[in-house]
Structures are given as C-alpha cells and as structure tokens.
Amino acid sequence: MSERRQLGALVIPVVLLAVGVTLVTGILTMDEAGEGGLFGPKAFPWVIAVLCLVVAVLMAVQVLRPSTTPPTADPGDEADEILDGEPEAPEGTNWRGVAIVVGGVLLFILLLEPVGWLISATLLFAVVAVGMGARNHVVSLVAGLGLAAAIQLLFGGLLGIHIPPGILG
Amino acid sequence: MEQLTNLAGGFADALTLSNLLFVLIGAVLGTAVGVLPGLGSAMAVALLLPLTASLDPLAALAMFAGIYFGGLFGDSIAGILMNTPGNSTAIASSLEGHRMARAGRAPQALATAAIGAFIGGIIATVLVVFFAPSMADLANRFGPAEFFALAVFAFVAIATVVSDSAIRGLAALAIGLALAVVGIDQPTGTQRFTFELRPLFDGVDIVVITVALLAVGEVIHQASKVGFADEAKLIPTGGQPFLSRAEIRQALPAWLRGTGFGVPFGVIPAGGAEVPTFLAYGTERALDRRSADPQFGKGSIKGVAGPEAAGNATAGTAMGALLTLGLPTSATAAVLLIAFRQYGMQPGPLLFERNGEIVWALLASLFIAMVVLLILNLPVAPLWAKLLKVPKAYLYAGISLLAAFGVYAAAASTTDLLLMLGIGLLGFAMRRYDVPLAPVLIAVILGPLAEYSLRDAMANSGNDPAVLVSSPITIGLYAVLVAGVAWAVLRRRRAVRADF
C-alpha cells in the first residue's frame, strides 16, 4: 500500500470531525421547543458528537502512526491467500473513472427536471458506462435509452410512479 | 402446535400463482447478485424498495425473501469456479471449494455448497417457526429500558465484535447515528440539524441512505478500480452437480455442524454470516487435521459443506430476530426491516399479533424460496457463472440508473438525489478504507429506538439511571454483551500473537 493511499485514509477522520463539529454547532444553535426534561432533544446528539470527535482523533492517530502493528487481523492464513488473489487493494486508483461517474450523476441531477427522465437517464447510463471503461459510445447510448424507456414504461406506466417528462412531455 | 396450523395457513396464502412468480423472480435475482462480485442481496433489495412500494406487500416481501437467501446460494458459485467469492460470506467456502474445482471436482463442490445452503436455511427457518411465538412473547414484556439495552447491545456488537478494527466499526456507527438524528424531534417538535431545509424536516430518507451507501458507493468504487483489477479465470465444469452416497456421508456432519454455528449468530448483530462461516471453516479444518487422511489443502468437501450451511443458517435465524424483536443483525436484514416499514408494518413483538397472516405467509414463502433455490442452483449452477461475462460497464451503468430512479421516485425530490450522491461518495471512501457499512444501516434504524426509549425510560422513572439495569432482561442483555466483547478481545489478541 502506497504512502499516499495511507494518508488518503485520513478522509474518514476528517468526515467524522466535520460531522462532530456540525452536530455541536447544531446543538448550540438549536431552538428547543417545549420542556425536554433532563434528556431533551439535545442529550443524544451530544453523545453522538462526542463519539464522532473521539473516534476521529483515534482514527487519525492510527493512520498517522508509522505502522508497526501487522495489518488487519485475519480469519486464518489461507484467507489471506485468497484475498491477495483478488484485486482487493489495488496499487492504483482510476480517478478519471471516479470523476466521470460522479460527473454523470451530477449532470443527471441537474438535467432531470428540466429535460425529463428519458434524455437525462440515457445520458447517465452512457456517462457511467464510459467511466467504467466502455469504449463504444453508440452502444452505450442505445442501451441506456432502452433501459430508461423500459423503466419508464414498467414503473411509470404500470405502477404509476411519477416520472418527470421534461421537454418530451 | 399452534405454529403448525399457522404455518399451514401461511402456505395456503403463499401458494398462489402470482406469489410463486415473485418468489421465483426473487430467487433468480438473488442468485444473480450473489454470483456477481460486488453486488449483494442488500443492494438488490435496496434498489427494488422504492420500485415496489405499490406492490402487494406479501408479493414484495416474498420476492425479497428469495433475494435474501438467493444471495447466499449464489455467492459460492463464482468462488468455487473462479476463486472470486461473490460476497465476503463465501470466502470461507471458496477456499476448499476452489481447490476441489481445480482437482476436477467442481460439480461436487457446487452440489455440496447448494445442498449445504439448503440444509442450513431449512433447519434455521424451522427453528424460527417453532420459537418465534415464544420470542415474541418475551419481547412483549420489553419496556423502554429493555429496548434501550437491545439497541446498545446491537450497536456495540456490530461495531466492535465483528469488524477487524473496533475504531472503524465505531466510525461507521457514529456516522449512522448522526444521520439518524437529522429531522424534527418527535417528542418536542424541535428542529434538529435541518438547516431550515424543508426536505430535511422528516429526516434523511432511509431508502436514500441505503441506496446511496450500497449501490452508488459501489458503482464509484468499481469505477475507481477500472484498469487495475485483474481478470479471473473460469474453471470449466463437466457434468451435472451430484454427490455420491459416500460424499453425502462425509458432508452431512459438516453441514449439521455448520448449521450449529450459524443458528446462534443469526440473532447476534454481528453483521451477517462472515464470523460463523469462518468458525465453521476453522472447526472443519481442526477436525480434519486429526483424521487419518487429511483432506484440507487438497479440496475438502467438508470445508465447503460447513461454511455454506453456516451462512444460510445465520440468514434463517436472522429473519427470526428481525420478525420477533425488530432487531436487524446484518445489512440485508436492515434493508428488509425498511421494506416492512414501507408497507406500514413494524417488525417486533407486535408484528405476529397485528400482521400475523402476512408473517406466516412470509415464513411459508421462505420454505418455498429455499426449495426453488435448490432447484435453480443444483442442475444449472455452472450456467450462473456465465453471468460473470456481462460487461461490467453496462452492469454498473444500469445499477446507477436504477438507483437514481428509485431515489427520485420515492419523493420526487432533487435534494434526495444530491444526498444520494454525497452519501454515495462517503460509501466509496468507506469501502476504500475498509470501514464496514452494516453499522451505518443498523445505527440509522435503531438510533431513534435507542434515543426515544432512553428518554422514555428516564422520564418514566424521574431520571433514575438505575431503571436501565433493573430487570432480568436488561441485565441479561448487558451480561451477554460484556461476554461477547471479552470474547472478541481474546480472539483478536490470539490472532495478533499468531502473527508473530
């Protein structure tokens, strides 16, 4: 495991820290309605906030400390063998793929209501497929259109779930 | 034997053409997601939840039951044939299973796995049928203090006993609990952490959380590995999966021992079947070492039989804990609990009274699902492996489409979609750095139960903390919890020492 990837593990403590701080500010600015008693609406969030902050610190320490302890415990020597055979912890990360997939979902969210399900869903499918390594864009678009239409007919038509029609409606 | 009458009634309700069709769909879907690495029954049910809201509850729950067990039937197929277990629950049985396949005994390994899954599941479900009513009676005596103890028990067990690192388990738990407190506080009407955003007044929709964590997170995780994963090779199987009488005689004790490991773990919130499958595997290996002709390492049929039976036995009794206590003990059970809520039913002591008919029909559907799965898996197991040839890009593109559709369909809200993306990214980070996901789901579901029962207990007793440990049930739960944590600590110590 590379040095950079280990530092990347700090993202979890950072998230916990952010959650903890959000909880604390939320508790301090909370408009408490009514009489809550000793255990009002703030007590439980306090416990969670403290838990978040404590775990964030412990985890950060664990990540930053030079690793002298053996990596995670095992259910047996042979289990490691099989896990090593799997691409469990690849050396590299395809950040381009991640960016394309996330961008595709964002695009879908922006387009869904103005443009409608059929077009935005087709694009979502095609963009995610590209992010996952599909080469043939025409096939991706056609497959996406087919699936999007099938979902619209099956769930919108038969089960009556509301689907934004957008510009095609 | 009131149970048998009830179960007979359940079979009468369950054996309709449409219900059987949904069980079959569930079994096929479940086996499929079991076979495909990265997909699991929790994700499959989560994706289907918003889409099935308008279905008949029994039909949908029967389908989910098929998915639930199907995942455990299918997960060993890819493990045995390609050494890529479809789920972590199949790692243990794939060790010897893949060796059997390499030695030319793939059909036998597949048959041992399928029959083992069947035996474990059936025995556990029979136990549930007989003990569910008395469990529900016991749970009927639960007051706020008992429910609080149950929730604490679940939190500590899932966070510390199961995951390799207690800190990572607690991290997941904290995230889940934080998500659970967003929204209007029920007893007082106070707005909590809503940032004045109307869509957050009712809290973060639990369907959004499950779909985001289990499906969107996995899609992003897979995208991050494109180009770096290596291809596994499929071992061709000749002939039909079958077992000779001698092989059955070898496997039978292992199937039963595995079931014995799985049954108790179903009711412990231990995140699923990983722990019991490895305990079963370890036991079979230890027994094998003492025998005259050790088979482990060469492809032992017992090494497949034990873990497979343990896995499905866990799933079976987990269903019992879910129905009678409202206690989800794994990610899949957590998603099933959400499914019950979607149909206005609350798993727990009152479920058998209020929705008795549907519960017994569901239990009957479990038996039907198991038979269907055995039929689906025994003769055609190698065919399922062909699923692995579906291009990954289209598979995951389709999953993201279903996820986005389901989340939007639930409330027609773009905010939910943004939350889905955010929590999905969190799910990606958690997968990448080995933070378990199940504690998040358990915390989101049981968080409100823990908080409100604690506040009830305190309000009823005039803030006397002694009320929390004043009944035999609470004392018993905390005692079991302490014993469990001690066992986990000991086990980890021993594991660390073994490394040196």
Boltz contact constraints between the chains, C-beta under 6 A:
constraints:
  - contact:
      token1: [A, 9]
      token2: [B, 433]
      max_distance: 6.0
  - contact:
      token1: [A, 11]
      token2: [B, 429]
      max_distance: 6.0
  - contact:
      token1: [A, 12]
      token2: [B, 171]
      max_distance: 6.0
  - contact:
      token1: [A, 12]
      token2: [B, 433]
      max_distance: 6.0
  - contact:
      token1: [A, 12]
      token2: [B, 435]
      max_distance: 6.0
  - contact:
      token1: [A, 16]
      token2: [B, 171]
      max_distance: 6.0
  - contact:
      token1: [A, 19]
      token2: [B, 178]
      max_distance: 6.0
  - contact:
      token1: [A, 26]
      token2: [B, 193]
      max_distance: 6.0
  - contact:
      token1: [A, 32]
      token2: [B, 190]
      max_distance: 6.0
  - contact:
      token1: [A, 33]
      token2: [B, 188]
      max_distance: 6.0
  - contact:
      token1: [A, 33]
      token2: [B, 189]
      max_distance: 6.0
  - contact:
      token1: [A, 33]
      token2: [B, 190]
      max_distance: 6.0
  - contact:
      token1: [A, 34]
      token2: [B, 188]
      max_distance: 6.0
  - contact:
      token1: [A, 36]
      token2: [B, 188]
      max_distance: 6.0
  - contact:
      token1: [A, 37]
      token2: [B, 459]
      max_distance: 6.0
  - contact:
      token1: [A, 38]
      token2: [B, 463]
      max_distance: 6.0
  - contact:
      token1: [A, 39]
      token2: [B, 455]
      max_distance: 6.0
  - contact:
      token1: [A, 39]
      token2: [B, 458]
      max_distance: 6.0
  - contact:
      token1: [A, 41]
      token2: [B, 185]
      max_distance: 6.0
  - contact:
      token1: [A, 41]
      token2: [B, 188]
      max_distance: 6.0
  - contact:
      token1: [A, 41]
      token2: [B, 190]
      max_distance: 6.0
  - contact:
      token1: [A, 44]
      token2: [B, 451]
      max_distance: 6.0
  - contact:
      token1: [A, 45]
      token2: [B, 181]
      max_distance: 6.0
  - contact:
      token1: [A, 48]
      token2: [B, 177]
      max_distance: 6.0
  - contact:
      token1: [A, 48]
      token2: [B, 178]
      max_distance: 6.0
  - contact:
      token1: [A, 51]
      token2: [B, 174]
      max_distance: 6.0
  - contact:
      token1: [A, 52]
      token2: [B, 174]
      max_distance: 6.0
  - contact:
      token1: [A, 55]
      token2: [B, 170]
      max_distance: 6.0
  - contact:
      token1: [A, 55]
      token2: [B, 171]
      max_distance: 6.0
  - contact:
      token1: [A, 55]
      token2: [B, 174]
      max_distance: 6.0
  - contact:
      token1: [A, 58]
      token2: [B, 167]
      max_distance: 6.0
  - contact:
      token1: [A, 59]
      token2: [B, 167]
      max_distance: 6.0
  - contact:
      token1: [A, 59]
      token2: [B, 171]
      max_distance: 6.0
  - contact:
      token1: [A, 70]
      token2: [B, 499]
      max_distance: 6.0
  - contact:
      token1: [A, 72]
      token2: [B, 164]
      max_distance: 6.0
  - contact:
      token1: [A, 73]
      token2: [B, 164]
      max_distance: 6.0
  - contact:
      token1: [A, 73]
      token2: [B, 492]
      max_distance: 6.0
  - contact:
      token1: [A, 73]
      token2: [B, 495]
      max_distance: 6.0
  - contact:
      token1: [A, 74]
      token2: [B, 495]
      max_distance: 6.0
  - contact:
      token1: [A, 75]
      token2: [B, 278]
      max_distance: 6.0
  - contact:
      token1: [A, 78]
      token2: [B, 95]
      max_distance: 6.0
  - contact:
      token1: [A, 82]
      token2: [B, 95]
      max_distance: 6.0
  - contact:
      token1: [A, 85]
      token2: [B, 83]
      max_distance: 6.0
  - contact:
      token1: [A, 87]
      token2: [B, 229]
      max_distance: 6.0
  - contact:
      token1: [A, 87]
      token2: [B, 230]
      max_distance: 6.0
  - contact:
      token1: [A, 90]
      token2: [B, 225]
      max_distance: 6.0
  - contact:
      token1: [A, 90]
      token2: [B, 228]
      max_distance: 6.0
  - contact:
      token1: [A, 92]
      token2: [B, 228]
      max_distance: 6.0
  - contact:
      token1: [A, 93]
      token2: [B, 224]
      max_distance: 6.0
  - contact:
      token1: [A, 94]
      token2: [B, 224]
      max_distance: 6.0
  - contact:
      token1: [A, 94]
      token2: [B, 226]
      max_distance: 6.0
  - contact:
      token1: [A, 94]
      token2: [B, 227]
      max_distance: 6.0
  - contact:
      token1: [A, 97]
      token2: [B, 223]
      max_distance: 6.0
  - contact:
      token1: [A, 97]
      token2: [B, 226]
      max_distance: 6.0
  - contact:
      token1: [A, 98]
      token2: [B, 220]
      max_distance: 6.0
  - contact:
      token1: [A, 98]
      token2: [B, 223]
      max_distance: 6.0
  - contact:
      token1: [A, 98]
      token2: [B, 224]
      max_distance: 6.0
  - contact:
      token1: [A, 101]
      token2: [B, 220]
      max_distance: 6.0
  - contact:
      token1: [A, 101]
      token2: [B, 223]
      max_distance: 6.0
  - contact:
      token1: [A, 105]
      token2: [B, 421]
      max_distance: 6.0
  - contact:
      token1: [A, 108]
      token2: [B, 404]
      max_distance: 6.0
  - contact:
      token1: [A, 109]
      token2: [B, 414]
      max_distance: 6.0
  - contact:
      token1: [A, 109]
      token2: [B, 417]
      max_distance: 6.0
  - contact:
      token1: [A, 121]
      token2: [B, 401]
      max_distance: 6.0
  - contact:
      token1: [A, 124]
      token2: [B, 401]
      max_distance: 6.0
  - contact:
      token1: [A, 125]
      token2: [B, 397]
      max_distance: 6.0
  - contact:
      token1: [A, 125]
      token2: [B, 401]
      max_distance: 6.0
  - contact:
      token1: [A, 128]
      token2: [B, 397]
      max_distance: 6.0
  - contact:
      token1: [A, 128]
      token2: [B, 400]
      max_distance: 6.0
  - contact:
      token1: [A, 129]
      token2: [B, 393]
      max_distance: 6.0
  - contact:
      token1: [A, 129]
      token2: [B, 394]
      max_distance: 6.0
  - contact:
      token1: [A, 129]
      token2: [B, 397]
      max_distance: 6.0
  - contact:
      token1: [A, 131]
      token2: [B, 223]
      max_distance: 6.0
  - contact:
      token1: [A, 132]
      token2: [B, 223]
      max_distance: 6.0
  - contact:
      token1: [A, 132]
      token2: [B, 226]
      max_distance: 6.0
  - contact:
      token1: [A, 132]
      token2: [B, 393]
      max_distance: 6.0
  - contact:
      token1: [A, 132]
      token2: [B, 396]
      max_distance: 6.0
  - contact:
      token1: [A, 133]
      token2: [B, 226]
      max_distance: 6.0
  - contact:
      token1: [A, 133]
      token2: [B, 393]
      max_distance: 6.0
  - contact:
      token1: [A, 134]
      token2: [B, 393]
      max_distance: 6.0
  - contact:
      token1: [A, 143]
      token2: [B, 394]
      max_distance: 6.0
  - contact:
      token1: [A, 147]
      token2: [B, 398]
      max_distance: 6.0
  - contact:
      token1: [A, 147]
      token2: [B, 401]
      max_distance: 6.0
  - contact:
      token1: [A, 151]
      token2: [B, 405]
      max_distance: 6.0
  - contact:
      token1: [A, 155]
      token2: [B, 51]
      max_distance: 6.0
  - contact:
      token1: [A, 159]
      token2: [B, 54]
      max_distance: 6.0
  - contact:
      token1: [A, 161]
      token2: [B, 409]
      max_distance: 6.0
  - contact:
      token1: [A, 162]
      token2: [B, 412]
      max_distance: 6.0
